[in-house]
Amino acid sequence: MPINTLIQAFRLPDQALVTQRIAKKLLVEQGAPTAADKRLIGSAVDELWWHAALKPGTVGVPAFRASAVAGTIATNDTEPPTDVIELALVSVQLRSDVRESQTQRLLQLIHRAIPYPVLLVAQTPDGAMLSLAHKRASLGEAGKWVLGDAAQTHPFNALAPTPAEAGFLAGLALDQLPRGALVDLAALYQAYADRITALAVARVTGRFATSVDTRSAAAQRDALEQRGRVQQELATVRGAATKARQLNRRVDLNLRIQRLQGQLQQIERGLCA
């Protein structure tokens, strides 16, 4: 199955492997805050598996101790960082009739339910995908987690990947990650998020590059978000231009389209640099 190809791409040592099925009941109890979420899990999730535990004793990467590190991976500077003592590689098999919006909600629920940063591999109706989400312990509710920055691939066919997707799969291997990724488990998790960014950039540039450091990857994420906003605005303005009846209105909208196209080209040139 495509999902297995994506899981195997991490090339983790045998001592990290777990391969244990997770009962949907546990997900309902730990990660479903509403009755609608409970129904969604029951109707949309086929199987949930825990494949590997990435921790100091299994992958040789030290834990991240917030008290000993000056920096923080938290997304909100007013919140204290959270220790990262283990990463969990988990997969979910979704049923064929699940909608994209339901997929996104289910990924959130799974990330919130597991008390470690999760490398979540999902088999969706549109293909396999990898989802990551930074998290911190909730200050208001003991045992609860608040999600921060998230990163995920578009669904793709891992059995017949494009050249960029093949590069992404090869770049997930533990021994292919940059040396800085092995400083601690927080850095390792961020390195996987940066790989997802690299694949998103490759969808624009046509080439997958793994040589980008974390700071550059953050700049790329900002550029991708800006590109998405410009594309959305461009689609809105184009729609308005096709409906405009007054000549002056059409001229103004066409000028806006030209400016937005110029912004889009500039952003994409920056990603290609």
N, C-alpha and C positions, 0 to 999 in steps of 0.2 A: 504494500500500500504506500501511497505517496507520503503519508504521515511518518511511516517507519524510516523512509529515506532521510527525512528531515531530522528525525531523532538520532539516527546513526551518524549524521554529519558532525555531531559534536565530538565524536571519537574520544569518549571518556574512558578512563581506566576501569578495569573490571571491579575494583573495590568500591567504585562510586555507584555501581548499578544496583537498582532496587527491584524494579519490575513488580509492582504491587498494585492491584486494582483498588480504586477508591470508590466506596459506596456512594451512590447519589444521595442517600439519606444523610450522610455526613456533610455533603455540600449544602443540602437544604438547611440543616441545623446550624451550620457555621456561616453561611454566606448569603442567605436569602432573607432580607429584611422585611419583605412584603409578601402577601399571599400571591400576588401576580408573579413575583420572582419564583416562588415555590412551584407554581404551575408551569412556568417556563422551563425550569430545570427538569421537571418530570416529563414534559412533552418534547423537549428539544435535545436533551443530552442522551446519547446512546451509551457511551462508555467513557470513563475517566480513569487514567492510569498515572501512577507515580513511577517514573523510570529511573531517576538517579538523584543522589544527594551529593551536592558539591560542597565540601567542607574541608577544613585543614587536613583531616586524617585521610581523606579520599582523593583529593586532587592536589594536595601539597600547597595550597594557597592560604595564607593567614586570614583569620577573621578580621573584620573591620571593627575597631573599638572606637566609638565616638569620643570617649573621654580622653583618648590618647592621640587623637588626630586633630590638628588645628582646623583643617578644611571641613566641609560638609557636603554631602550629596543631597541634602534635603532641598526641595523645590521652593520652600517658603523660608526666607531668612529669619523670620521671627520664631520658627519652630526648631527645637533641638534635633540634631541628627539621631538616627537610630542605629544601634549595633547591627551588623550583618554577620551572622555566625554560620549561615548555611544558605545555599541556593537550591531550589527544587526544580528539577526538570519534570514537567507534567504534560500529559497529552489529554485532549478531549476530542471525542468523535461525535460530531453533531449530525442530526438526522437530515435527510435530503430536502425537507420542506422548510428548513429554518431560513428566515429572512435575514438580510444583512444587519438591520437594526437590532434584531434579536441576538445575533452573533455578538455584536458589540456589548450588549448588556451582559451576556453570559460570560464573556471574557473578564469583564469588571468583577462579576460575582466570584469567579474562581480566584482572581488575584486577591480579593479581599478576604476570602475564606482561609487562605493558607498563610501561616505565620512566618513565612520567609519570602524574599524576592523570588518570583517564579519565572522560569523560562517555559512559557506556555505554548505548546505546539497544538494547533487546532486543525482538524480536518473539517472543512466547511463544504457546503454544496458547490462552492466556486473553486475549491482547491485547498492546499495546505498553506498554513501561515504561522508565523512566529510572533508572539506578543510578549512584551515586557512592560512592567509598570513599577517605577520606584514607589516605595511606600514608607510610611512612618507610623509609629504607634499613636493611636488616638489619645489625646490628653483628657478627653471628656468621658470616654468609655473604656474601661479596662478590657484588654483582650481584643479590641477592635482595631482595624487598620484604616488609614486614610491614604488614598492613592494620590500620587503626584504625577510627574511627567511620565507619559507612556510612549512606547514605540512599537510599531507593528508593521509587518510586511503586508503587501497586497497578497491575496490568495494566488497561488501559482501551482503548476503541475511539477512537483519535485521529481517525477519519473522522466519528464521530458523538459528539462529547464532550458531557458534561453542562455546564451553565453554569460550574461550578467548574473542570472540566477545560479548558474553553475559556479561562478566565482564566489558568490555569496555562500553557497553550501560548503565549498572548500575552505572558505575563511572562517567557518564556525569551529573547526577543529581546535582543540585546546592547544596543541603544539604550533598552531599557525597564528595565534594571537600575539600582539606586541608584548615586549617584556614588561612594560608598565601595567599591563592587565593583570599581572601576577603579583602585584604589590599586596593586594588584599582582595577580599571577596566583593567589596563595593566597586573596586576598580575593574574586576572581572565582569561584573554585571553591566557596568557602563560600557565596557569594550564590546559586549554583545549588542548593546543598544546602538553603538557607533557602527557596527556592521549593518544593522538595519538601515541606518541613515545612508550608508554607502550604497546600499541597494536602491534606495529611493532616488539618490543622485544619479545612479546608473540608468534609471528609467528616463532621465532627461538627457544625459550625455552619451549613453550607449556603451559606456565602459565601466567596469567595476574596479574600484581602487581601494586597497586595504592599507595604504601607507599614510592615511590621514590620522593625525593625533586627535585627542579628545577635544582640545580647544577648537581646532579647525572643524571637527565634526559638529560642534555646537553652532558655529557660524553657518555651516551648511544647513542645519535644521532651521535656523532663523530664515535663511534664504528660501528654503522650501516652503515654509509657512507664508512668507511674503508672496512667493509665486502663486500659492493657492488662493490667497486673497485677491491678487490681481486677476487671476483667471476667473474667479467668481464674479468680480466686478465687470470684467470684460463680457462675460456671458449675459449679465444683466443689461448692460448698455447695448449690446448687439440686439437683444430682444426688444428693447425699447425703440431702437432705430428702425426695426422692421415694421413697427406699428405706427411710427410717427407719420403724420399726414402733412404737417406744415413744413415747408422747405427749410426755413431757418432752424427749426428744431432738428431736422435730419442732419443739417450741416454741423450744428453744435455736437450732436451725438457722434457723428463720424470723426470729428476732431478729437473727441474723447477716446474713441476707439484707437485712433492712431497713437495717441499719447500712451495709452495702456499697452498697446502692442510694443511700443518702444521700451517701456518699463520691463515688460516680460522678456524681451530679447536681452536687455542688460542683465537681468537676474540670471538668465540661462547662460550667458557668456561668463558670468562670474563663477557659476557652478562648473563650467567646463575648464576653467583656468587651472 
